[in-house]
Amino acid sequence: MKVVMVLALAGIAVGAVAATDAPRPYLADVPKAELIHVLPPPPASGSAEEEADRRIFRETRALEGSPRWQLATHDVTDDRFTTFACAMGMKLDRQSAPALARVFDRMGGVDLVASVKSAYQRRRPYLDVPGPICEPKTAHLAGNGDYPSGHTTAGWSTALVLAELMPDRATAILRRGRVYGESRYLCGAHSKSAVEAGYLAGSAMVALLHASPDFAPDMLAARRELKDLRSKAPSSDPARCTLENESSRNARPNRAAGNRGR
């Protein structure tokens, strides 16, 4: 019996495959980059930047139960195909888009982020400021550092890759990548500064992917696959797309309930 594993980067599941068939990560063939020397350090204790993170956390707790909170909750566990379905304009999965699934499976990068998290060991905001978050407050979440956001790294790197594959949809795809990152601090699982660092980490990761000799041919196969699927794949869910479009316009902290009109 084959052992089954889930390939994921900081919570963005990319599907289950047999461990014996797991493809080699692109970054395994690339010289290791030290993100701790690329990213700025997290805000210092007692600094104005740290206070800004805490203020944003307090203000955005008012979003609990709102449609934006609902999207942030989806963004905790939805896979890449579901997250970017509306932005791509079609509903796909690893069975219908195996070439794209292969690219997702090989992106990796969790160890790049984990090394920075381990070095800084910054506490997540809800551990120091009371308030609800949009996912369970597990021991694993509490023990996995705030800075940088692994979800944001994965979401933004996915957006950059998809924008290359579907340049005519790049605006919608990149906007969704930005909203996905915002979900992390609106959820309360991360500070805003950790999300901003996640965008930078995701960009750095994609730059490294291009150094792998396997990345370009896999991208070519995925590009051809997506071109063929445009006339065949089912449309994305209209209700979900409406929620995402509204969130892309109303995701700022000063839009939280009780802060409108300022």
ZIMOHU-V893253 format. One record per backbone hydrogen bond with DSSP energy under -0.5 kcal/mol. NH is the residue of the N-H (numbers start at 0). CO is the residue of the C=O. E is the energy in kcal/mol with one decimal. If there is no record, write none. Layout:
{{NH,CO,E} {NH,CO,E}}
This chain:
{{4,16,-2.0} {6,4,-0.6} {6,14,-1.5} {7,5,-0.6} {8,11,-1.1} {11,8,-1.7} {12,10,-1.2} {13,6,-2.2} {16,4,-1.7} {18,2,-2.9} {20,17,-1.4} {21,18,-1.1} {25,105,-2.6} {26,105,-0.5} {27,24,-1.3} {28,25,-1.8} {29,26,-1.2} {34,32,-1.0} {36,33,-1.9} {37,34,-1.5} {38,34,-3.1} {46,43,-2.1} {50,46,-2.0} {51,47,-2.1} {52,48,-1.9} {53,49,-2.0} {54,50,-2.6} {55,51,-2.5} {56,52,-2.0} {57,53,-2.5} {58,54,-2.7} {59,55,-2.3} {60,56,-0.7} {60,57,-0.9} {61,58,-1.3} {62,59,-1.6} {63,60,-1.5} {65,62,-2.7} {69,65,-2.0} {70,66,-2.1} {71,67,-2.2} {72,68,-2.1} {73,69,-2.2} {74,70,-2.4} {75,72,-1.1} {76,72,-0.6} {76,73,-1.0} {77,73,-2.5} {79,12,-0.9} {82,78,-2.7} {83,79,-2.1} {84,81,-1.1} {87,83,-2.3} {88,84,-1.5} {89,84,-1.5} {90,233,-3.3} {91,89,-0.6} {96,92,-2.1} {100,96,-2.3} {101,97,-2.0} {102,98,-1.6} {103,99,-2.4} {104,100,-2.9} {105,101,-1.7} {106,102,-0.8} {106,103,-1.0} {107,103,-0.6} {111,108,-0.7} {112,108,-1.4} {113,109,-2.6} {114,110,-1.8} {115,111,-0.8} {116,112,-2.5} {117,113,-2.7} {118,114,-1.6} {119,115,-2.3} {120,116,-3.1} {125,187,-0.7} {126,123,-1.6} {127,124,-1.5} {128,124,-2.0} {133,186,-0.9} {137,135,-1.8} {141,137,-2.2} {142,138,-2.0} {143,139,-1.0} {143,140,-0.7} {144,142,-0.7} {145,121,-2.9} {148,193,-2.1} {149,147,-0.5} {152,148,-1.9} {153,149,-2.5} {154,150,-3.1} {155,151,-3.0} {156,152,-2.1} {157,153,-2.2} {158,154,-2.1} {159,155,-2.3} {160,156,-2.1} {161,157,-2.8} {162,158,-2.4} {163,159,-1.4} {164,160,-1.8} {165,161,-2.5} {166,163,-0.5} {168,165,-2.2} {169,166,-1.2} {172,168,-2.4} {173,169,-3.0} {174,170,-2.2} {175,171,-2.1} {176,172,-2.1} {177,173,-2.1} {178,174,-2.6} {179,175,-2.6} {180,176,-1.7} {181,177,-2.2} {182,178,-1.8} {183,179,-0.6} {183,180,-1.4} {184,180,-0.7} {184,181,-0.5} {185,181,-2.4} {186,182,-2.2} {187,183,-0.9} {188,183,-1.0} {189,183,-1.6} {194,190,-1.5} {195,191,-2.3} {196,192,-1.9} {197,193,-1.6} {198,194,-1.8} {199,195,-1.5} {200,196,-2.6} {201,197,-2.6} {202,198,-2.0} {203,199,-2.3} {204,200,-2.3} {205,201,-2.0} {206,202,-1.9} {207,203,-1.7} {208,204,-2.0} {209,205,-1.4} {210,207,-1.7} {211,208,-1.7} {214,211,-1.0} {215,211,-0.7} {216,212,-0.5} {217,213,-1.8} {218,214,-2.5} {219,215,-2.3} {220,216,-2.0} {221,217,-2.2} {222,218,-2.7} {223,219,-2.2} {224,220,-2.1} {225,221,-2.6} {226,222,-1.9} {227,223,-1.8} {228,224,-2.1} {229,225,-1.2} {230,227,-0.8} {231,228,-1.8} {232,228,-3.3} {240,236,-2.4} {241,237,-2.3} {242,238,-2.0} {243,239,-2.3} {244,240,-2.5} {245,241,-2.4} {246,242,-2.1} {247,243,-1.9} {248,244,-0.6} {248,245,-0.9} {249,245,-1.2} {254,251,-2.2} {255,252,-2.0} {258,255,-2.2} {261,258,-1.2}}
